[in-house]
């Protein structure tokens, strides 16, 4: 007697029956990991959340660091979107020699220690380097300037945007682009009129991820630019200068603010799932 055929419309895993021991072990492992991830953040918010929110309205140094961090992260994200979108389209649509190496090079800033990334940037853009010297003479110094913060943020966060944008464009059916071109559109016009609108939610979600990563960067920035201070550098300075008690409210405020891009990202993904 043959076993009953599986229902192809049933959700994945719907026909799997876990043994009791397996269910318990799975739930225990998942709970341990969630507890490990959420307990430190929850404890920080509980101890310093109220004080941190008050600091947002009274602490001039924190307000300046927040404003600096927000606009430099926004500028880095804008540059990353402008330069990364064409690259993401090439990686999603073109096959060329060295494509694997290009993809690996894009992932490299994500895996190297970020202080090492800052040192590498310092070698290229420092005042003693050829590029850094030319930029400094032109009035665009990198070291110890807000522009250096943008450079550090862009280096560590742009790969996240390119990766997400590439996946968003790869999900767009190429037949739509082909139809647009048969109707007279150039490849660029088909990209602008077809690919970009269809991939827009994914591109926007990738930009949000890039912005959030740029805001949280510390290692690369502290090597290039210790002053003026971003919120991550400010938190570290206050911890080393005043100790844990003083920095808890500041850190709690930053955790609460970090929820904003996460909420925006989840809203974008829910909208994309409903559309799909």
N, C-alpha and C positions, 0 to 999 in steps of 0.2 A: 504493500500500500504506500502510495507516494505522500509525502508531507504536503500540507496545504501551501499553495503559492502565496508569496508575500504580497502585500498590498503596496504597489509603487507610490500610491498617494499618501501613505501613512508617514508621519514625521520620523526622522532618523532616530533610532533607538527605541521607537514605540513598542517593538515586538520583543525587546530584550528584557528578560527577567533576572535581576541581580539576586544572587543568593543572599540570605540575611547577613552573613558575616561580611560579604563583600560590600553590602550597603552600609553597614556600620563603619567599616574601615574607610570607605570613600568619604562618608560624612565627617568622620573624625579628621582625616587628612585635610579636607577642604576647610573645616572649622579652624584648625590649627594655623593654617596659612593666613586665613582672613583675620584671625586674632592677632597674629604677628604683625600684619600690615596696618591694622586699624588701631591697635592699642596705643602705640606711641603717639600717633597723631591725635587720637581722642584725649589722651592724658594731657597733651600740650594745650589743646583747645580748652579743656576743663579748667586747667590751672591759670591760663593767661588770656582766655578769649575776651572776657569783659574788659580787662585792663588794656588788651591790645586794641579793641575798638575805641576806647577812650584815647589811646595814644594817636590814633589816626587823626583826631581833631585837635590835639594839643602839642604833639611832638613835631617841631619844625624840621628837624633833621630827617625824620622818617618821611614827612610829606615831600621834602625835596628829593629824597632818594626814590620814592615811589614815582614822582613825576618824571624824573630822569630815566628810570627803568622803563616806564610805560612808553615814552616817546622814542627811546632808542630801540626798544623791542619792536615797536610799530614800524620804524624806518627799516630795520633789518628785515622784517617780514615783507615789507613792500619790495625791497630789493630782491629778496629771495623768490618772491612770486614772479617778478618781472623777468628775472634771469632763469629761474628754475622751470617755469612752465614750458618754454620751448625745448629745454633739455629733456623734460619728462615726456613730451610728445615724441621726440626722436627715439627715446628708449622704448616707448610703448609701440611705436609704429615702424621703426626701421631696424633692419638687420645689417650690421656692418662689422668689419674686422676690428677686434679690440673692444667690442661691446661689453663683454664680460669684465674686462679690465676697468672700463669706465664705471661700471656698476660697483665694482669692488672699491675703486677709489672714492666713490661717493659715500660708501659705508664706512670708510676709514675714520673720519672724524667722530663717528659714533662709538668706536671701540677703543680708541687710544685714550689714556688718561687726560683729562682736560687741562691740568697744569702743563702737560707736555704739549698740548695744542697751543696753549698760550706762549710757550717757549718758541715753538715753531713759527708762530705769527710774529713774535718779537724779532726773530732772525731775519724775516722778510721785510717787516714794516718798521723796525727800530730805526732810531736816528742815524745809526752807524751803517745801515744797509743802503744799497743803491736806491731801491724803491722808496724806502722811508726817508732818505735824505732829500730826494726830489720832491716828495709830497710835503715835507716840512718846509722847504724853500718856497713852495707854492702856497703855503699857508694852510695846508691840510695835514697837520701833524697827527700821528696815530697814538703815540704813547702819551698816557696821562691826559687824554682828551675824550670828550663824548664820542667822537668818531671812532676811537679805539674800542669803545664799548660796542658800537655797532658792528665793527669788524669781528670782535670776539663772538658776539651773539650769532652773527651770520654764519660763521665757520662751523659752529657746533649744531646749529638748528636747521640750516638749509637742506641737509640731506634728508631730514624727516619730511620736509615739504615735497622734495623731488620724488621720494619713494611713494608717498601717498598720492601725489598727482599722477604719477605713472600708472598706478593701479586704477585710479579713477578713469583715466583715458583708455586704458586697456579694456575696460568693461563696456565701452561704447562700441556698438556693432559697426564694423568697418563698412558694411553695406550702405549705411546711411551716408557716409562720406562719398562712397562711389556714386551713389545716385545723385548727390549734389554736383559732383564733377561732370557726370554725363549731361546734366542740365545746364552746364556752362560755367560752373564755379571753378575758380583756380583752387589748387590745394590749400593755399592760405585762406581763401574765402570760405572754403568748406570747413576748415578747422575753426574759423571764427564764428561761422553761422550754425554749425552742426555740433562739432566736438565739444567746444567750450560750453554751450548751454546744457548739453546732456551730462557733462562731467562737472557742472558748476558746484553741486553740493559736495562732491568729493574734494574738489579743489579748495572750497571754502573750509571744509573740515580739516584739510591738511594745513592750511594757513593758520587755523586756530591752534593746532598742535605745535606748529613752528613758533608761534608767538608765545605760547605757554612755556616751551622749552627755552626760548631766548630769555624770558623773564627770570627763570630760575638759575641761569648760568652763573657760576662762581669762578671755577678754576682758571679758565682762559682769561676772564676779565681781570682777575686780581693780579695776573702777571703783567698784562698790558697797561691796565688803568686801576691804580689803587684809589686815586682821587681824580675826579669826583666819584662818589661812591654810589653804586647801585644798592638795592635793598639786600641782596645776598651778601655783598661785601660789608654793608653796614651792620648786618646781623653778626657776622664773624668778628668785626672790630669791637662791637659792644660786648660780645662774649669774652674775648681775650682781655678786654680792658676792665669790665665791671663784673663779670661772672655770670653764672646761670640765672640768678634771680632777675637781673636787669634785662636780660635778653628774652626771657620767656614771653612777655606781652608782645614784643615786636614779632617774634617768630609765630605766635598764635595769630596775630593780625595777618601775616603773610599767608598762613595756611587758609584762613577764611577767604582771603582775596583769590587764592588759587582755585577756589571752587567755581569762580565765575566762568573762566574758559572751559572748565570741565562740564559745567551745566550747558553752556552753549554748544559744546561738541556733542553731548548726548542728544540735545534737541535736534541738531542737524542730522545725526544718524537715524533718529526715529523718523524724521521726515523723509529721509532717503529710503528707509525700509517700507514706509507706507506707499511711497511712489512706486517702488519696485513691486 
